[in-house]
């Protein structure tokens, strides 16, 4: 049913798909890089570190992602700095992802049995050594399935970049629809592309969850 679309229109949608994929990669990698220190800060022995990281998490979890994109895109321009839509959308996704991943990984760290840490402490391991050699390896195993599931959601959340005018997949579909007036065809194609990007990860998440139950 897509034969009505011209090569240029399909190309424009595929170009938007490329931008959505790029945002997904940046959001995932950046979320991992920032989220791990957040998770470690959330389980820190220092109360002020836990408090500051907790404020970061609660603040960003309490703000819708499109609003965060608006704040980054228009907020920084107040200081006379022009921010591209790609940078604004990427930054907002990293901020949002790091807050959720940090809290998710904090829960995974806390899920490791206390006896594991006590046993490591009895071997005279320092707090850092206990984290690196005992706690984190087990926490990673626990965190992998929900983390993969979160990345699936992050891919779909790239569609929010449309609010600041970035030409990702949803934006491209809207532009093509404005010229073809075939919303069902256009957005079915967009939905199929999102599905193809998310489905492999969804299957991976299910397999990891099943594998975890057998451990």
Secondary structure as UniProt FT lines:
FT   TURN            3..4
FT   HELIX           7..42
FT   HELIX           47..61
FT   HELIX           65..75
FT   HELIX           76..79
FT   HELIX           85..111
FT   HELIX           114..122
FT   TURN            123..124
FT   HELIX           127..130
FT   HELIX           131..135
FT   HELIX           136..157
FT   HELIX           158..164
FT   HELIX           169..180
FT   HELIX           183..214
//
